């Protein structure tokens, strides 16, 4: 049983769960779908750069895909947990701009 000993404490009380309205569900679906589309775009760019012989840039884009997927998974978990600011997790304009600047330096136009 829970709480019988100091090493077996009672589990924490879960956060309240609120069902999303149909509109909220569609909004979440659209926002998360757009985030996955960004992942697909980055993968296509990586394949294209690799095909053009830009191996370092292609690898950099694959690492960037890891970041995008991590943001996606965190935002999804936050939205399911009822976190109201989950959408902000998907966007990091400063980091994205730094990455694009690095990519532009590595791949001549």
N, C-alpha and C positions, 0 to 999 in steps of 0.2 A: 504494500500500500504506500501511497505517496505520503511523505511527511513523517514517517515512522522514526527516521534517524536523521541526524544532521547531514549526512551524505546523500540523503534521499529526500530532498525538500519538495514541497508542493510545486507544481509547474506554475509558471507565471500566467496571469490572466491574459487571454488573447485580446487583441484590439477588436473593437466593435467592427462588424462587417456591414456594409451598406450595399444593397443591390443598386446597380446602375440603371438609370432609365434607358429606354431604347435609344434616345438621342445621345446620351453619354456613351453608350456602347458603340454606336456608329462613329462618334468622334474619336474614341479610343482606337477603334479599328482603323480609321483613316490615318491617324497620326502614326500609329505603329507600322502600318503598311508603307507609309512614306519613308519611315526610318529604314525598313528593310529594302526599299527601292534604292536608297543611298548606298547600302551595302552591295547590292547587285551592280550598281554603276561603278563603284570602286573596284569590284572584282573584274569587270569588263575593261576598265582603264588599265588595271594591272596586267591583264593578258595582252592587251594591245601594246603596252610599253615593253613587255617581255619579248613580244614578237618583233619589235623594232630594235631590239638589242640593248634596251635600257634596263639591265638586270637590277641595278641598285634601286632605281625608282620603282620598278615592279615589286621588289621585295618590300620597299617602304610602304607602298600601297597595301600590301597584304598585312603588314603590321597595323596600318591604319584601320583596315577592316576589323581586326581584332578589337580595336578601341570602339568602333561603331557597334559591334555586336555586344560588347560589354555594356555600353550605354543602353542598348536596346533591352538587354536582359534585366538590367537594374531598373529601368523605367517600367517594364512590364511587371516586375515584382512589386514595385512601389504602387503602381496603379491597382493591382490586385489587393494590396494591403490597405487601400483607401487613402494613400498619401496624396494630398491635393496638388502638390507641385511636381508630380512625376514627369510632366512634359518637359520641364526645364532640364531634366537629366539628359535628354536626347540631344540637346544643343550646347555646344561650347564654341561659339564663334571665334574666340581668340585663339584657341588651340587649332581649330580648323584653318584659320588664316595663316598661322605659323606653318602648318603642314603644307598648305598650298604654296607658300613662299619657298619652302625647302624644295618641293617638287619642281617648281619653276626654275630654280637654280640648277637642279640636277639634270633636267631635261631641256636642252635648248629648243627654242621654238622653231 
